Amino acid sequence: MTNLTIKRDELTADEFITLWKTVWDGAPAYDQTRLALEHTLFRVSVFDDDKIVAMARVIGDMGLNYYIKDVVVRPEYQKKGIGRTLINEILRFVKENGVVGTDIFVELCAVPDKIPFYEKLGFKSNEAQRLFLFQRAE
């Protein structure tokens, strides 16, 4: 773990799916992932030599809202500052691309055991509940 490299906007669908499978079941389809990455505003990944070990991406409207998605760090690489690096890279992107002098809403959804990590980085929770549904594409 001595050769960590940060890559910006280079994450591929294959790398995304490979990393996804290290923490979650049911990886998304390749074409679905490729399309999502094409429409992602910014993506950051971390490699140990040629092995992907972490990723995060941000979607949004480049004006009012940015939404952090798919923050994944391989379990054996967690608690080493990599997640903090991912979030800092995203926040740097927002600062550099937002409208100068405005406040920009940066949001994410976290599972309960990850909330303390994000709170250490300055995120706060509110009373909003996450609502969702899966819509089948035809």
Protein Blocks (a to p, Z undefined) as FASTA:
>chain_A
ZZcccdehkacfklmmmmmmmmpghiacfklmmmmmmmpfbdcdddehjacfbdcddede
hlmpccdehiacdfklgonommmmmmmmmmmmmmmmmcehiacdddddddfklmmmmmmn
opacdfbdcdddddddZZ
